[in-house]
Amino acid sequence: MGTSTLSRFQRGALAQLVNEGNKSYQVMADALGVAKATISYELDR
């Protein structure tokens, strides 16, 4: 299984999703087309 990193665009979209609040990691991952683990990793950074 490979690793995934987000593009600048995806990071901006993730920031917007986080600011909207009340979204699970899975919902954000589905919206960005990445794995839930990628969202977790990015938010822990």
Residue pairs with C-beta under 8 A, 6 or more apart in sequence:
3 38
4 34
4 35
4 38
5 38
6 14
6 32
6 34
6 38
6 42
10 32
10 34
11 42
13 31
13 32
14 28
14 32
14 39
14 42
14 43
17 23
17 27
17 28
17 31
17 32
18 28
18 43
25 36
25 39
25 40
25 43
26 36
28 39
29 35
29 36
29 38
29 39
32 38
32 39
